[in-house]
Amino acid sequence: MTRERKLTGWHVLAIFGGAFGVIIAVNLALAYNAVRTFPGLEVKNSYVASQTFDDRRAKQEALGWTVRADAQGDKVMLAITDAEGRPVQVGSLDATLGRATQVKDDRRPDFQFDGTAYVAYEALPDGNWNIRMKATALDGTEFTQRVILHVKG
């Protein structure tokens, strides 16, 4: 004897509730992991940073610098050139090398000027990397930029 089963309103409610429960649980898990791995904080106080932004940008653009990053083997090169294409030696350079989407792989390579570019010895896996650099020109002008680095295997 086989017993016939009916699909009742309670069954449909349970199916919909379960489906939406799974969707909500996945969204919460993804949102939690996104905030946990990258909080999105760039500056401590965005209002204060905005008050001097235009002035800092004008001074930085007046330098006429162009920055390019490249990776070959176990070397990462950061080439800073002036408006005429000549290599620039900066007063100080502070750089963080990391992934665009998380901070767990961040590292602070020791870039050294070799006469044409800044070189650091870092073996990087394939993928997209960012170099968040802050340099100071010899005249004291601050130069900040995020340089995208694509590493191909």
N, C-alpha and C positions, 0 to 999 in steps of 0.2 A: 504494500500500500504506500502510495506516494501522497504526501500531503501537499496540497497546493498552497503557495505563498502569495500573499498579496502585497503590493507596494502601496503603503499607506502614506498619509501626510507626514506622520512622524518619521518614517524612513527617509523621505525626501528632505525633511528638515535636518536630520542627522547627516545626510550626504552633503548638503550645502554647508552646514556648520563645520563639518570636518574639512571640506575643501578650503573654505575661507580661513579656518584655523591654521592650516598648513601654510597658506599664503602669508598670513600675518606673522607667523613664527619665522618664516624665512626672511621677510622684510626686516623684522626686528634684529635678527642675527646679523644680517648684512649691514644694517645701520650701525649696530654696536661695533662691529669689526672695523668699519670705515672710520669711525671717530676714534677708536682705540689706536689704530695704526698711524693716522695722520690727523691731528687736531685742527689743522688749518691755520694755526697761529703764525703770522708773519712778523708782526710788530706788537709790542706790549700795549701801546695806546695809539690806535689809528687816528684819532682826532689830532693829537700832538704831531704825529708824523705828517699829516696832511698840511699842516700850517707852513712847513718849509719845503714841501715837495717841488713846487714850481721853481724855486730858487736853486735847489740842489740839482734838478734836471737840467736847467740852463747851464750851470757850471760844468756838469758832466758832459753835455753835448758840445760845449766849447772846447773840450779837450780833443775831440775828433777821433777818439779811439775806436777801433774795431777789434772784437775779440772772437777768436775761433778756437775750438777744441778738437783734438784728434787723439785717437788711441791706437797704438801699434805694439803688439806683443804685451810686454809688461810695463810699457811706458804710457803715460797720459801727458799730452802736450797742450799747453794753453798759450796761444800766440796772441799777443796784444800789439797792435800796430797803430801808428798815428795816421793822420790824414794823408800823408805822402807815402804810406806803406812801410815806413821804417819801424823796426822793433822798438818797443817801449820798455824801459826798465823802470819799475815803480818803486816808490819809497817803502811800501809794505803791501803784502798780499796775504789775505786770509780767505781760504776757500774750503767749502764743504762739498764733497762729492757724494752723491746718493741717487737713489731712485726717485722718480717723480711722484710715486704713489705711497711711499712708506719711508719711515725714518730708520728702520732697523738696520739697513745696510749703509747708513751714513758713515763716512770716514773723512778725516782731515789730512789729506796728503801734504807732504812737505815739498812744495814746488820750489825749484831752484832755477835761477835765470842762467841759461847757457850761452847768452849772447844774441840769440834770435828768438827764443821762446822760453816759457817756464815749463820745466819738466819734473814730473814726479813718477816714482816707480810704484805702480799699482796694477796688478793683473785683474782685469775686469771681465766678468762673464758677459755673454751676449745680451743685448737689449738696449733700452733707452736709459740714459743717465743724465743727471743734471749736475752742473757745477754752479753753486751759488757763491759768487765771488764778491769780495769787497777789497778794493785796492785803493791806495792813496798815492796820488801823483807826487812828484818831487816838490811841487809848489803847495802841497797840502790839500788839494782838491780830492774829495771822496768820489770814488767811482764804484757803483754796485751794478751787478748784472747777473742774470741767470742764463747760463750757456748750456744749450742742449748738446749732448754727446751721444751719437749712435755707435754702438759697438757691434760689429759684425764678425761672426766666427769664420 
